[in-house]
Amino acid sequence: MPDVTAFGRPEAVAAVTEFAPSIIRTGDTIQVCGGGKRLTLHERAEPGLRALLSGHPVYLDGADEDTTILADLLVTEGLCEPLTEMSSSGYTGLVTPVTYSKQPPTSA
């Protein structure tokens, strides 16, 4: 199912490349190669990249803005896909999902 941005940001994503993408650090950049794509990003993206491309479902509730923007980019580039109710059932009991426990601060 193609991702339609009019539906809003996905609640969760998972990597969908046939083989695990390679993540290579070179100086202050990170290069991701996978799914016929080659992306170069700032080193600040490395922790988010490793989580998002781990093969585990990543639930974005509580993730920082950088991680959600990175997830949007990886979906656009075809390295990740939003999880639907049906696709997430394929992970049930097989892998531990990635979740973010650090909730954004609320204003008083």
Secondary structure by P-SEA (a helix, b strand, c coil): cccccccccccccccccccbbbbbbcccbbbbbcccbbbbbcccaaaaaaaaacccccccccccaaaaaaaaaaaaaccbbbbcaaaaaaacccbbbbbbcccccccc
